[in-house]
Amino acid sequence: MTKALRQPDGLEATRPSPARIYDYMLRGKHHFAADEAAAERILTLVPEIKDCAWSNRGFHQRAAAWIARQGVRQFIDIGSGLPTVGNTHEVVTKVHPDARVVYVDNDPMVEQYSTEILDDSGQVSVLCADLRDPDSILGHPAVRELIDPAEPTGLLMTAVLMFVADADDPWNLVARYVGETRPGSFLSLSHLTDDAKPPLAVDGFRRVFDRATEQMHFRSKAQIQRFFDGLEVVAPYEGAAPAITYSGLWGAEDVGLADSDGSRWLYCAVARKPLPSRGALPRLSGRTSSSRHRRNWASTRPRSRGSGPVTATARSRSRFRSAAAGPGVTGC
């Protein structure tokens, strides 16, 4: 029997969305019949893709925890998806109880169900925004409130850039976000690949998303490596050289057991933005600490005006404010 939700008023649910398909793969409860049908078509073509989804989730959690252990206390999770077990703020606050997290996704359902992860601490905010419009995210009041540009930031982009076409230059978009962070910040990123995969399975997988809210764009290892240009990639596991790897292997204690067919659909890595005086890159198991120094983003980095049209929409669910995001930004 299906566990799909009934379509709520005001939300178009006849087209599957990446966030809701992923929710279905993770046995979540925030998806509709169209998402379930799309997910089942993918599983018929690529049965191991459910393992891929869990592998990706595991990488996300291990990477976020590791970055927090390097002393990072603030995170922007772009393409965060729907609430599930082990959300980013739940992972990083186990390391730093005062850690702050801004979730960003362009699926309106993510914001709609954000009440499940918001609390009275004021340390978490959720935006409905599109990563292809960095200004609508970086200039948003919730980001200015929670993310201090004087501190290093953990930038999490887990399995999201595969929904950005080459025409939108995803490499430049990543560089823009990384460029707004201070040295010592970290980028964590995973991405689907079609390297060494059966062409018919890849084509069928891709075509499932032709009618979805976002289309799928597989990329090669070399293309995914480009996202880390200019950054210092962390060794993915003890004894490995710094490099991108399969999602199941990153941070694994037993790489032999972690190396599954499903995890080989995803490349991933964590990398640090270089420090001015080049310090030693921390080991995967390393722990460091830093003091919390917090200022309002707006006091140190005024939002530029007249920089071009803003086409994406953004709004937030936060205890701090519910005002519109600013000039050129409307509700999602």
C-alpha positions, 0 to 999 in steps of 0.5 A: 500500500502506498504511503504517499501524501495527499496533495495539499492545496496550493502545491503542484504535486503531479510532477515528481521532484528530486527532493521528494524522490530522495525522500521516498528512497530514504523511506521518508513520508514527504512524497506524493504518488508521482514521486513514488512512481518515478522512484520505482521506475528508477529502481526498476532500471537501477536496483542499487540506487536505493543503496546509493541514496543511503550511501549519499546520506551517510557521506553527508552526515560523516562529512558534516560531523568531520567539518564541525570537528575542525572547529566550524560552527556554521553551515549552509546546506544547499539542496538540503532536501526534506527533513529526515533522520540525522539532519545537518543541525542534529549532526553538528550540534552533537559536536558544537551545541551552539552550531548554526545551520541554514537549509536551502532548497528550491522545493516549496515542500522543504519550507512547508515541512520545516516546522519539524526541524525548527526549534526555539534555539534560533540556530536553524533557518530554512530558505526556499531558494534556488542555488542558481541565484547566489544573491538570493541566498547570500544576501538573504536576511536569515543568512546574514543573521546566522552566518558570520563572514568572520568565521569559517563556514561549512558549505554542503552541496550534497547531490544537488549540482547534478540538477544544474545544467552546463548552460548554468555553469555549475562550476562558476556557481560553486566558485561564487559560494566558496568565494564568499567564505573566509579561508579555512572554510570547507566545501563538501560535495557529492554528484552522480556519475555515469562513469563505467555505467551501462548506457541504457540504465543511465539513459533510462535513469535520466529520462525519468527526470524529463518530466520532473521539476528538475532535470538530471545531468550526470558528470564524469570524474574529471568534471566533478573534480573541477568543482574543487579547483583551487581548494585543498582536498581532504584524504577521504579515509585513513591511508588514502591520498587526497582525492575525490572518491565514491560516497561509501568510502569517504570516512569509512572505517572499513573501505572494503565493506563500504565499497558497494555498487550503489555508492559507485554512482556517486563521487564525493569529496571534502576540501578546505579553502586555503589559509593565507599562510598555508597550514597543514591540512587536518587529517580525517580523524583530526579534531581542532577547536576555535572560539566563537566570534559572532557578528551580524553579516549585514554589518560586515558585508553589505549586500550589493545593489544594482548587480543584475536581475534576481530571478529566483525567489527566496523566503525563510522560516526562522524565529528571527524574522519573516520579512521579505528577503530584500529588493528583487526577492519575492515569496517562493 
